[in-house]
Amino acid sequence: MHICYISGNGLQEFCNAVQDRLKDSMVWVEALVPFENGNLLSTIHQVGMIEKIEHVPLRFASMLTPMR
């Protein structure tokens, strides 16, 4: 694989190849993040991928299964 520093040709293909390799080492995690700890989402975006975000009203949060 070749990447041109000047034009950027090949860069997208390289990024796709890296992403495909890294996907195999990722694990699925479902988490309930309290609103006051929303800054954790920024960290998760930096080191992983977020497929879906749902907002749960506080009165329903106690009905969810805690993560271990």
C-alpha positions as CSV (number, residue, x, y, z in Angstrom):
1,M,0.0,0.0,0.0
2,H,1.3,3.4,-1.0
3,I,0.4,6.8,0.5
4,C,1.3,10.1,-1.1
5,Y,2.4,12.7,1.5
6,I,1.7,15.6,-0.9
7,S,-1.7,14.6,-2.4
8,G,-3.0,12.2,0.3
9,N,-3.7,9.5,-2.3
10,G,-4.0,6.2,-0.6
11,L,-4.7,7.6,2.8
12,Q,-8.4,6.7,2.9
13,E,-7.5,3.1,1.9
14,F,-4.9,2.9,4.7
15,C,-7.4,4.2,7.3
16,N,-10.0,1.7,6.2
17,A,-7.4,-1.2,6.4
18,V,-6.4,-0.1,9.9
19,Q,-10.0,0.2,11.0
20,D,-10.8,-3.3,9.6
21,R,-7.9,-4.8,11.6
22,L,-8.9,-3.0,14.8
23,K,-12.5,-4.0,14.6
24,D,-11.5,-7.6,15.3
25,S,-10.0,-6.7,18.7
26,M,-12.9,-4.6,19.9
27,V,-15.6,-5.9,22.2
28,W,-19.2,-4.9,22.5
29,V,-20.0,-2.9,25.7
30,E,-23.3,-1.6,26.8
31,A,-23.1,1.1,29.5
32,L,-25.3,3.5,31.4
33,V,-23.4,6.8,31.8
34,P,-25.0,9.3,34.1
35,F,-25.4,12.8,32.6
36,E,-23.0,14.3,35.0
37,N,-20.3,12.0,33.7
38,G,-21.0,12.7,30.0
39,N,-17.3,13.7,29.6
40,L,-16.6,10.0,29.5
41,L,-18.3,9.8,26.0
42,S,-15.5,12.0,24.7
43,T,-12.9,9.5,25.9
44,I,-14.9,6.6,24.4
45,H,-15.0,8.4,21.0
46,Q,-11.2,8.7,21.1
47,V,-10.5,5.1,21.8
48,G,-13.5,3.3,20.4
49,M,-16.6,3.5,18.4
50,I,-20.1,4.4,19.6
51,E,-22.8,2.8,17.6
52,K,-25.8,4.1,19.4
53,I,-26.7,6.6,22.2
54,E,-30.0,6.5,24.0
55,H,-31.2,8.9,26.6
56,V,-33.1,7.2,29.5
57,P,-35.2,9.2,31.9
58,L,-33.8,9.1,35.5
59,R,-37.0,7.4,36.8
60,F,-36.3,4.4,34.5
61,A,-32.6,4.1,35.2
62,S,-33.1,2.1,38.4
63,M,-35.0,-0.5,36.4
64,L,-31.9,-1.2,34.2
65,T,-29.5,-4.1,34.9
66,P,-26.2,-2.8,36.5
67,M,-23.0,-3.5,34.5
68,R,-20.3,-5.6,36.1
